[in-house]
Amino acid sequence: MALIVQKFGGTSVGSVERIEQVAAKVKKFRENGDDIVVVVSAMSGETNRLIDLAKQISEQPVARELDVMVSTGEQVTIALLAMALIKIGVPAVSYTGGQVRILTDSAHTKARILQIDAQHIQKELKAGRVVVVAGFQGVDESGNITTLGRGGSDTTGVALAAALKADECQIYTDVDGVYTTDPRVVARAQRLDKITFEEMLEMASLGSKVLQIRAVEFAGKYSVPLRVLHSFQEGPGTLITLDEEESMEQPIISGIAFNRDEAKLTIRGVPDTPGVAFKILGPISAANVEVDMIVQNVAHDNTTDFTFTVHRNDYHNALQVLEGIARDMGAREVIGDTDIAKVSIVGVGMRSHAGVASRMFEALAKENINIQMISTSEIKVSVVIEEKYLELAVRALHTAFELDAPAGKGE
């Protein structure tokens, strides 16, 4: 008998019919003799509807009251799923985050989990019930309702699995696993049977939207085996694990991630003196703009050109700050570019194979794609290119690193 935590997102519980389908799926696992804890999100669109209601009262609702309001979305879902399970003969009980006692800090709308009291859930499991828990929410020390922010239900699922020492945490979504890249861009992308936490973290941070970074970090920290599965299609999904041994025998590259939401800024002709990077990036950071890739080039005249990338949403804010910095430092000019994209190759196999970066650059050169910036880590190489070449670059790299599915598979 295994203890499994299953998490279903908003689309999986988007209607009464879908909630009944989830109940039927849970019943199958229960019939196999497994203990099941189910974590659910609000029905798709419900959280946005509640936020819109709040904004009709106030453009900037008080965060504590907003948490009280949006947490009701999950409360509806847990009750409906518990009813659906009971209706088909599966003993079930619903719990809010506060009833479980998922203790968080007091940072409303973006709280972090501090501790979980698993006693109530364990007692219900021993009594033979499926426990249905509201994702995305908890309570602080004072008993105030808190919400966990973006990806909160995934994080709830993983945190409960860690607290309960579950055999597996299953994340059910609208894809049947983690792919070598986005199948909408590369028709012959393949579903991965297994990927490491480290690779998944890189993929998630670089633009792969299958899992939220916080949930992967939590799972890696507490060694919780994660599996990504399709809500309404049978299949093995993708297992995310600490184990690198088998992965070393897999292709050098596990996947290709990409991100279109990039912008590039360059300040030219800055005096090349100690502390120049801080003088530029300090005010950018103070403006709450996150910097990604950085390149600095020193010229013969003792000046430097400093280039960095930011999220496209932060471009105009960062440009304004940088123009102020340029005036203060006597820089020659500031230029920006929003027509760029980042493409990254990811794989733990890089640790034991030389020449991976040069192979990437060769594949891009063959397609006449110019590389504007390069960033590397132990298991990742990222490049910035013109956005119009993004899909061509992804397809070329997918083929170059032998990730294409055999003919007839993955198409």
C-alpha positions as CSV (number, residue, x, y, z in Angstrom):
1,M,0.0,0.0,0.0
2,A,1.4,3.4,-1.0
3,L,0.6,6.9,0.3
4,I,0.0,9.2,-2.7
5,V,-0.7,12.9,-2.8
6,Q,-2.5,13.9,-6.0
7,K,-2.8,17.5,-7.0
8,F,-5.4,18.7,-9.6
9,G,-5.3,22.2,-11.1
10,G,-8.1,24.5,-12.1
11,T,-8.8,23.1,-15.5
12,S,-8.9,19.6,-14.1
13,V,-11.8,20.7,-11.7
14,G,-13.2,23.3,-14.0
15,S,-16.8,21.9,-14.0
16,V,-19.0,19.5,-12.0
17,E,-18.5,16.9,-14.8
18,R,-14.7,17.2,-14.5
19,I,-14.8,17.0,-10.7
20,E,-16.8,13.8,-11.1
21,Q,-14.1,12.5,-13.5
22,V,-11.5,13.3,-10.9
23,A,-13.5,11.4,-8.3
24,A,-13.6,8.4,-10.6
25,K,-9.8,8.5,-11.1
26,V,-9.2,8.8,-7.3
27,K,-11.6,5.8,-6.7
28,K,-9.4,3.6,-9.0
29,F,-6.3,4.4,-6.9
30,R,-8.3,3.8,-3.7
31,E,-9.4,0.4,-5.1
32,N,-5.7,-0.5,-5.6
33,G,-5.3,-0.2,-1.8
34,D,-3.5,3.1,-1.8
35,D,-4.0,5.9,0.7
36,I,-4.9,9.1,-1.1
37,V,-4.7,12.8,-0.2
38,V,-6.0,15.0,-2.9
39,V,-5.1,18.7,-3.2
40,V,-7.2,20.9,-5.5
41,S,-7.2,24.4,-7.0
42,A,-10.2,26.6,-7.4
43,M,-12.3,25.9,-10.5
44,S,-10.6,27.5,-13.6
45,G,-11.3,31.2,-13.8
46,E,-12.7,31.4,-10.3
47,T,-9.7,33.1,-8.6
48,N,-9.7,35.8,-11.3
49,R,-13.4,36.3,-10.9
50,L,-13.0,36.9,-7.2
51,I,-10.1,39.3,-7.7
52,D,-12.2,41.2,-10.2
53,L,-15.0,41.5,-7.7
54,A,-12.6,42.8,-5.1
55,K,-11.2,45.4,-7.5
56,Q,-14.8,46.7,-8.1
57,I,-14.7,47.8,-4.5
58,S,-11.0,48.9,-4.4
59,E,-8.3,49.2,-7.0
60,Q,-5.8,48.0,-4.3
61,P,-7.7,45.7,-1.9
62,V,-6.2,45.2,1.5
63,A,-4.1,42.0,1.2
64,R,-5.6,40.3,4.3
65,E,-9.1,40.7,3.1
66,L,-8.2,39.6,-0.5
67,D,-6.8,36.4,1.0
68,V,-10.0,35.8,2.9
69,M,-11.9,36.2,-0.3
70,V,-9.8,34.3,-2.9
71,S,-9.3,31.3,-0.6
72,T,-13.0,30.6,-0.9
73,G,-12.4,29.3,-4.5
74,E,-10.6,26.2,-3.2
75,Q,-13.2,25.8,-0.4
76,V,-15.9,25.3,-3.0
77,T,-13.8,22.7,-4.9
78,I,-12.9,20.6,-1.9
79,A,-16.5,20.3,-0.8
80,L,-17.7,19.4,-4.3
81,L,-15.0,16.7,-4.8
82,A,-15.7,15.2,-1.3
83,M,-19.4,15.0,-2.2
84,A,-18.5,13.4,-5.6
85,L,-16.4,10.8,-3.9
86,I,-19.0,10.0,-1.3
87,K,-21.6,9.7,-4.0
88,I,-19.6,6.9,-5.7
89,G,-19.0,5.0,-2.5
90,V,-15.6,6.4,-1.5
91,P,-15.4,7.7,2.1
92,A,-14.0,11.2,1.9
93,V,-13.6,14.4,4.0
94,S,-12.6,18.0,3.0
95,Y,-10.1,20.2,4.8
96,T,-9.2,23.9,4.3
97,G,-5.6,24.9,4.8
98,G,-6.4,26.2,8.2
99,Q,-8.2,23.0,9.3
100,V,-5.1,21.0,8.3
101,R,-3.0,23.6,10.1
102,I,-0.7,24.6,7.2
103,L,1.2,27.2,9.1
104,T,2.6,30.1,7.0
105,D,4.3,33.4,7.6
106,S,2.1,36.5,7.5
107,A,3.0,37.7,4.0
108,H,-0.5,38.0,2.6
109,T,-1.0,36.9,-1.1
110,K,2.5,35.5,-1.2
111,A,2.9,33.5,2.1
112,R,5.5,30.8,2.6
113,I,4.8,27.5,4.3
114,L,6.6,27.2,7.7
115,Q,5.1,24.0,9.1
116,I,2.4,21.4,8.5
117,D,0.6,19.5,11.3
118,A,-0.1,16.2,9.5
119,Q,-2.0,14.6,12.5
120,H,-5.5,15.4,11.3
121,I,-4.9,13.9,7.9
122,Q,-3.1,10.8,9.2
123,K,-6.1,10.2,11.5
124,E,-8.5,10.4,8.6
125,L,-6.4,8.1,6.4
126,K,-6.3,5.5,9.2
127,A,-10.1,5.7,9.3
128,G,-10.1,4.8,5.6
129,R,-11.0,8.2,4.1
130,V,-9.7,10.1,1.2
131,V,-8.6,13.5,2.4
132,V,-9.4,16.4,0.1
133,V,-7.3,19.5,0.9
134,A,-7.6,23.1,-0.4
135,G,-4.4,24.1,-2.2
136,F,-3.0,27.6,-2.3
137,Q,-3.8,28.5,1.3
138,G,-2.8,28.3,5.0
139,V,-3.0,30.3,8.2
140,D,-0.5,32.4,10.1
141,E,0.3,32.3,13.8
142,S,-2.7,34.6,14.5
143,G,-5.1,32.4,12.6
144,N,-5.4,34.8,9.7
145,I,-6.1,33.1,6.3
146,T,-3.1,33.4,3.9
147,T,-2.6,32.5,0.3
148,L,0.6,31.2,-1.2
149,G,0.7,33.2,-4.4
150,R,1.5,31.9,-7.9
151,G,1.9,28.1,-8.1
152,G,0.5,27.8,-4.6
153,S,-1.5,24.6,-5.1
154,D,1.5,22.8,-6.5
155,T,3.5,23.9,-3.5
156,T,0.7,22.7,-1.1
157,G,0.7,19.3,-2.8
158,V,4.5,18.9,-2.5
159,A,4.6,20.3,1.1
160,L,1.9,17.8,2.2
161,A,3.7,14.9,0.5
162,A,6.9,15.9,2.4
163,A,5.1,16.2,5.7
164,L,3.3,12.9,5.3
165,K,6.4,11.2,3.8
166,A,4.3,10.2,0.8
167,D,5.6,7.7,-1.7
168,E,4.9,10.0,-4.5
169,C,3.3,13.4,-5.3
170,Q,1.4,13.4,-8.6
171,I,0.7,16.7,-10.3
172,Y,-2.2,16.3,-12.7
173,T,-2.4,18.9,-15.5
174,D,-3.3,19.4,-19.1
175,V,-0.2,17.8,-20.5
176,D,0.9,14.2,-20.2
177,G,4.4,14.9,-18.9
178,V,7.5,16.9,-19.4
179,Y,8.7,17.1,-23.0
180,T,12.1,17.7,-24.6
181,T,10.7,21.0,-25.7
182,D,7.3,22.6,-26.5
183,P,5.5,20.1,-28.9
184,R,3.8,23.1,-30.5
185,V,7.1,24.3,-31.8
186,V,8.8,20.9,-32.5
187,A,6.3,18.3,-33.6
188,R,8.7,15.5,-32.9
189,A,9.4,16.5,-29.3
190,Q,9.4,13.5,-26.9
191,R,7.9,13.0,-23.5
192,L,10.7,12.3,-21.0
193,D,10.2,9.2,-18.7
194,K,12.4,10.7,-16.1
195,I,14.2,14.0,-15.4
196,T,16.2,15.2,-12.4
197,F,15.0,18.0,-10.0
198,E,18.1,20.0,-11.1
199,E,17.1,19.8,-14.8
200,M,13.5,20.5,-14.0
201,L,14.4,23.6,-12.0
202,E,16.4,24.9,-14.9
203,M,13.7,24.1,-17.4
204,A,11.0,25.8,-15.2
205,S,13.2,28.9,-14.6
206,L,14.0,29.2,-18.3
207,G,10.4,29.2,-19.6
208,S,9.0,25.7,-19.3
209,K,5.5,26.2,-17.8
210,V,4.7,22.6,-16.7
211,L,5.6,23.1,-13.1
212,Q,6.1,26.1,-10.8
213,I,9.6,26.7,-9.6
214,R,8.7,26.8,-5.9
215,A,7.1,23.4,-6.0
216,V,10.2,21.8,-7.7
217,E,12.5,23.5,-5.2
218,F,10.4,22.2,-2.3
219,A,10.3,18.7,-3.8
220,G,14.1,18.7,-4.3
221,K,14.8,19.9,-0.8
222,Y,12.7,17.2,0.8
223,S,13.4,14.5,-1.7
224,V,9.7,14.1,-2.7
225,P,9.3,12.1,-5.9
226,L,7.2,14.2,-8.3
227,R,5.3,12.8,-11.3
228,V,3.6,15.0,-13.9
229,L,0.5,13.3,-15.4
230,H,-2.4,14.2,-17.7
231,S,-5.7,14.7,-15.8
232,F,-7.9,12.8,-18.3
233,Q,-5.5,10.6,-20.3
234,E,-3.9,7.4,-19.0
235,G,-0.1,7.2,-19.2
236,P,3.1,7.0,-17.1
237,G,3.8,10.7,-17.2
238,T,7.3,12.0,-16.3
239,L,9.0,11.2,-12.9
240,I,11.1,14.0,-11.4
241,T,13.7,12.6,-9.1
242,L,17.0,13.1,-7.4
243,D,18.5,10.1,-9.1
244,E,21.1,11.1,-11.7
245,E,22.5,7.6,-12.4
246,E,20.1,6.6,-15.2
247,S,20.1,10.1,-16.5
248,M,23.8,9.9,-17.3
249,E,23.0,7.2,-19.8
250,Q,20.3,9.4,-21.4
251,P,21.1,11.9,-24.1
252,I,23.5,14.7,-23.1
253,I,20.7,17.2,-23.3
254,S,17.4,16.5,-21.6
255,G,15.5,19.4,-23.0
256,I,15.4,22.8,-24.7
257,A,13.7,25.7,-23.0
258,F,12.9,29.1,-24.4
259,N,11.5,32.4,-23.3
260,R,10.0,35.1,-25.6
261,D,9.5,37.6,-22.7
262,E,13.0,39.1,-22.8
263,A,14.3,42.6,-23.5
264,K,17.9,43.8,-23.7
265,L,19.4,47.1,-22.6
266,T,22.9,48.4,-23.3
267,I,24.7,51.4,-21.8
268,R,27.7,52.5,-23.9
269,G,30.8,54.4,-23.1
270,V,30.8,54.1,-19.3
271,P,34.1,54.9,-17.6
272,D,35.9,51.6,-16.8
273,T,36.4,52.1,-13.1
274,P,35.9,49.8,-10.1
275,G,32.3,49.5,-9.0
276,V,30.8,50.3,-12.4
277,A,28.6,47.2,-12.4
278,F,27.1,48.2,-9.1
279,K,26.6,51.8,-10.2
280,I,24.5,50.5,-13.1
281,L,22.7,47.5,-11.5
282,G,22.2,49.0,-8.0
283,P,19.5,51.5,-9.1
284,I,18.0,48.8,-11.5
285,S,17.6,46.5,-8.5
286,A,16.3,49.3,-6.3
287,A,13.6,49.8,-8.9
288,N,12.5,46.1,-8.3
289,V,13.7,45.0,-11.8
290,E,15.2,41.5,-11.9
291,V,18.3,41.2,-14.2
292,D,19.0,37.9,-16.0
293,M,22.0,37.8,-18.3
294,I,24.9,40.3,-18.2
295,V,27.8,41.0,-20.6
296,Q,30.5,43.6,-20.2
297,N,33.0,44.6,-22.9
298,V,36.0,46.9,-22.2
299,A,37.0,49.2,-25.2
300,H,40.5,50.5,-26.0
301,D,39.6,54.0,-24.7
302,N,39.1,52.8,-21.1
303,T,35.4,52.9,-21.4
304,T,33.0,49.9,-21.1
305,D,29.8,48.8,-22.8
306,F,27.4,47.1,-20.3
307,T,24.5,44.9,-21.6
308,F,21.9,43.1,-19.6
309,T,18.5,41.4,-20.1
310,V,15.3,41.9,-18.1
311,H,11.7,40.7,-18.4
312,R,9.9,42.5,-21.2
313,N,7.3,43.8,-18.8
314,D,10.1,45.7,-16.9
315,Y,11.7,47.1,-20.1
316,H,10.3,50.7,-20.0
317,N,10.9,51.0,-16.2
318,A,14.5,49.7,-16.6
319,L,15.1,52.0,-19.6
320,Q,14.0,55.1,-17.7
321,V,16.3,54.2,-14.8
322,L,19.2,53.5,-17.1
323,E,18.9,56.8,-18.9
324,G,19.2,58.5,-15.6
325,I,22.3,56.5,-14.7
326,A,23.8,57.4,-18.2
327,R,23.4,61.1,-17.5
328,D,25.0,60.8,-14.1
329,M,27.9,58.7,-15.3
330,G,28.5,60.6,-18.6
331,A,27.8,57.5,-20.7
332,R,27.8,57.9,-24.5
333,E,24.3,56.3,-25.1
334,V,21.6,53.9,-24.0
335,I,20.0,51.5,-26.5
336,G,17.3,48.9,-26.0
337,D,15.9,45.9,-27.9
338,T,12.6,44.1,-27.2
339,D,12.8,41.8,-30.2
340,I,14.9,39.2,-28.6
341,A,14.4,35.7,-27.1
342,K,16.4,33.3,-24.9
343,V,17.0,29.7,-25.9
344,S,18.6,27.3,-23.5
345,I,19.8,23.7,-23.6
346,V,19.6,21.8,-20.3
347,G,21.0,18.4,-19.2
348,V,23.0,16.8,-16.3
349,G,24.9,14.9,-19.1
350,M,26.8,18.1,-19.7
351,R,28.9,17.3,-16.7
352,S,30.5,14.3,-18.3
353,H,30.6,15.5,-22.0
354,A,32.9,18.1,-23.5
355,G,32.1,20.3,-26.4
356,V,28.4,20.8,-25.7
357,A,28.4,24.6,-26.1
358,S,30.4,24.4,-29.3
359,R,27.9,21.9,-30.7
360,M,25.1,24.3,-29.9
361,F,26.9,27.3,-31.5
362,E,27.6,25.2,-34.6
363,A,23.9,24.2,-35.0
364,L,22.9,27.9,-34.8
365,A,25.7,29.0,-37.2
366,K,24.4,26.5,-39.8
367,E,21.1,28.3,-39.7
368,N,22.8,31.8,-39.9
369,I,21.4,32.7,-36.5
370,N,23.6,35.3,-34.7
371,I,24.2,34.9,-31.0
372,Q,24.0,38.2,-29.1
373,M,24.7,37.0,-25.5
374,I,25.8,33.7,-23.9
375,S,25.3,32.4,-20.3
376,T,26.4,29.1,-18.9
377,S,26.1,27.0,-15.8
378,E,27.1,23.4,-15.0
379,I,24.0,21.9,-16.7
380,K,22.8,24.7,-18.9
381,V,23.8,26.9,-21.8
382,S,21.6,29.9,-22.7
383,V,21.9,32.3,-25.7
384,V,20.1,35.5,-26.7
385,I,19.0,35.7,-30.3
386,E,16.6,37.7,-32.5
387,E,13.1,36.7,-31.6
388,K,12.2,36.0,-35.3
389,Y,14.7,33.1,-35.3
390,L,13.4,31.5,-32.1
391,E,11.4,28.6,-33.5
392,L,14.1,27.8,-36.2
393,A,16.7,27.8,-33.4
394,V,14.7,25.4,-31.2
395,R,14.1,23.0,-34.1
396,A,17.7,23.1,-35.2
397,L,19.0,22.4,-31.6
398,H,16.4,19.7,-31.0
399,T,17.7,17.8,-34.1
400,A,21.4,18.6,-33.4
401,F,21.2,17.0,-30.0
402,E,19.3,13.9,-31.3
403,L,16.1,14.7,-29.3
404,D,13.7,14.2,-32.2
405,A,11.3,11.3,-31.8
406,P,11.6,8.5,-34.4
407,A,9.3,9.0,-37.4
408,G,5.7,8.3,-36.5
409,K,6.3,8.9,-32.8
410,G,5.5,12.2,-31.1
411,E,3.9,13.6,-34.3
